[in-house]
């Protein structure tokens, strides 16, 4: 089991912060750098945060309050909602059309099938959530 013992240092950057953390993992002390949103939600590695926030212009957020890792986010730059995991990232916006064989069309419990269109940004956000849940 992993336990956070202490935050050693915090570096605030535009859109996220990096924390150097002292963890205990199975009785061993481990120092890691982790990235968080300004609200304190976990993004992942500093490299992942830089890619999302700086390169893609995404403001990461939790897909739902029960989640512990940010897997969706809005980009003001591209006007798209993104869903991602460490494996893949995809953007969705108004007018996005779900294609046959697409991952969000094949996801169990997805309300989006082939030919469905993101009529609103809320639809696009829901598509990003489905995508993130499948690729995560």
C-alpha positions as CSV (number, residue, x, y, z in Angstrom):
1,X,0.0,0.0,0.0
2,X,1.1,3.5,-0.8
3,X,1.0,6.4,1.7
4,X,1.8,10.0,1.1
5,X,4.0,11.1,4.0
6,X,5.0,14.6,3.1
7,X,5.0,17.2,0.3
8,X,8.6,18.4,0.1
9,X,8.3,21.1,-2.5
10,X,5.7,22.7,-4.7
11,X,6.3,24.5,-8.0
12,X,3.4,26.5,-9.4
13,X,3.2,26.7,-13.2
14,X,0.6,28.2,-15.5
15,X,-2.4,25.8,-15.3
16,X,-0.9,23.2,-13.0
17,X,1.6,22.6,-10.2
18,X,4.3,20.0,-9.6
19,X,4.8,18.6,-6.1
20,X,7.8,16.6,-5.0
21,X,6.3,14.1,-2.6
22,X,7.7,11.6,-0.1
23,X,5.7,8.4,-0.2
24,X,6.0,5.1,1.6
25,X,5.4,2.2,-0.7
26,X,5.5,-1.3,0.9
27,X,7.7,-0.1,3.7
28,X,10.2,1.7,1.4
29,X,10.6,5.5,1.2
30,X,10.1,6.9,-2.4
31,X,10.4,10.4,-3.7
32,X,8.2,11.2,-6.7
33,X,7.3,14.3,-8.7
34,X,3.5,14.5,-9.4
35,X,1.4,17.1,-11.2
36,X,-1.9,18.5,-9.9
37,X,-4.5,21.0,-11.1
38,X,-4.7,24.4,-9.2
39,X,-7.6,22.8,-7.4
40,X,-5.4,19.9,-6.2
41,X,-6.7,17.2,-8.5
42,X,-4.1,14.7,-9.6
43,X,-3.1,14.9,-13.3
44,X,-0.2,12.4,-13.4
45,X,3.5,12.9,-14.2
46,X,4.9,16.4,-14.8
47,X,5.5,15.3,-18.4
48,X,1.9,14.4,-18.9
49,X,0.7,17.7,-17.3
50,X,3.1,19.7,-19.6
51,X,1.8,17.8,-22.7
52,X,-1.9,18.4,-21.7
53,X,-1.7,21.9,-20.4
54,X,1.2,23.5,-22.4
55,X,1.2,21.6,-25.7
56,X,-2.5,20.9,-26.0
57,X,-3.9,23.9,-24.1
58,X,-6.2,21.6,-22.0
59,X,-7.5,22.4,-18.5
60,X,-7.5,18.9,-16.9
61,X,-10.4,17.9,-14.6
62,X,-11.9,14.9,-13.0
63,X,-14.5,13.0,-15.1
64,X,-16.6,12.6,-11.9
65,X,-16.1,13.4,-8.2
66,X,-15.5,9.7,-7.5
67,X,-12.4,9.6,-9.8
68,X,-8.9,10.2,-8.4
69,X,-7.1,11.1,-11.7
70,X,-8.0,13.8,-14.2
71,X,-8.9,12.1,-17.5
72,X,-10.9,14.8,-19.3
73,X,-10.5,18.5,-19.9
74,X,-11.5,21.5,-22.0
75,X,-9.3,23.3,-24.4
76,X,-10.2,27.0,-25.0
77,X,-7.6,27.0,-27.8
78,X,-9.3,24.2,-29.8
79,X,-12.8,24.5,-28.4
80,X,-12.8,20.7,-27.8
81,X,-13.4,18.4,-24.8
82,X,-10.6,15.8,-24.6
83,X,-10.6,12.4,-23.0
84,X,-7.3,10.5,-22.4
85,X,-5.3,7.9,-20.6
86,X,-1.6,7.1,-20.7
87,X,-2.4,5.2,-23.9
88,X,-4.4,7.7,-26.0
89,X,-6.1,11.1,-26.3
90,X,-9.0,12.3,-28.4
91,X,-10.9,15.6,-28.8
92,X,-14.6,16.0,-29.2
93,X,-16.5,19.2,-30.2
94,X,-19.9,20.3,-31.4
95,X,-20.7,18.5,-34.6
96,X,-18.5,15.5,-33.9
97,X,-20.0,12.5,-35.6
98,X,-19.4,9.0,-34.1
99,X,-18.2,6.6,-36.8
100,X,-18.8,2.8,-37.1
101,X,-16.3,0.9,-35.1
102,X,-15.2,3.8,-33.1
103,X,-14.3,3.1,-29.5
104,X,-17.1,5.3,-28.0
105,X,-19.7,3.5,-30.1
106,X,-18.5,0.1,-28.9
107,X,-18.2,0.9,-25.2
108,X,-20.5,-0.9,-22.9
109,X,-23.3,1.4,-21.7
110,X,-22.4,4.2,-24.1
111,X,-25.3,6.2,-25.3
112,X,-23.4,7.1,-28.5
113,X,-23.7,4.9,-31.5
114,X,-22.6,5.2,-35.1
115,X,-24.0,8.4,-36.7
116,X,-24.7,10.1,-33.4
117,X,-23.7,13.8,-33.4
118,X,-22.4,15.9,-30.5
119,X,-25.2,18.6,-30.8
120,X,-23.8,20.5,-27.8
121,X,-20.6,20.9,-25.9
122,X,-22.2,18.9,-23.1
123,X,-22.6,16.0,-25.6
124,X,-18.9,16.5,-26.5
125,X,-17.9,16.3,-22.8
126,X,-19.9,13.1,-22.4
127,X,-18.1,11.6,-25.4
128,X,-14.8,12.6,-23.8
129,X,-15.8,10.8,-20.6
130,X,-16.8,7.7,-22.4
131,X,-13.5,7.7,-24.4
132,X,-11.4,8.2,-21.2
133,X,-13.3,5.4,-19.4
134,X,-12.6,2.9,-22.2
135,X,-8.9,3.7,-22.9
136,X,-8.1,4.0,-19.2
